[in-house]
């Protein structure tokens, strides 16, 4: 069964709650432009997509809040977040449960995106998550918090945001499981702050921070097996 929801919004004020349940192959594509927008997306089943490499979900405007829950295996999220986040709240919340899921989120892609807070909770093994922040446009005060529970998960964070304080550019990662692979890169205008908590056996950790000083890396690990930890800081 192939289900598809295509949603376009051009609005000044909107609240959307979308609940989608299916056994497999459900697609959700969102193009949103405007301010003060809240969307709750719930998708159950396997092989579902929220955006893809050619038809992404795009959020543009101020005071945006997205809450995405995908429960199942082999699901994909591919999206772009532009504009101002809602001050002091979680602007993008992602929850994935299941194995072999993929998520790619670009923040500030060709348009500025100040004050963005991302929270991710993933449970399952062999998942791949990538966040690209401020690569093609000015992005300020980007906070990313992820909790991944499971084995052989891959997390990639590329962060080029600016920030006024150390707490404005904090990446906090908690990984529970074996042979997980986080790669975290902070570049430009200082105030880089990475906090990594790891519990499990094995793993390959790479953290790179550079540009205009103000760097801080905190790693706490509890487990055995072969672990490869590389931290590179360039002033």
Secondary structure, 3 states (H helix, E strand, C coil): CCEEEEEEEEECCEEEEEEEEEEECEEEEEEEEECCEEEEEEEEEECCEECCCCCCEEEECCCEEEEEEEECCCCEEEEEEECCECCCCCCEEEEEECCCCEEEEEECCCCCCCCEEEEEEEECCCCEEEEEECCCCCCECEEEEEEEECCCCEEEEEECCECCCHHHHEEEEEEECCCCEEEEEEECCCCEEEEEEEECCCEEEEEEEECCCCEEEEEEEECCCCEEEEEEEEC
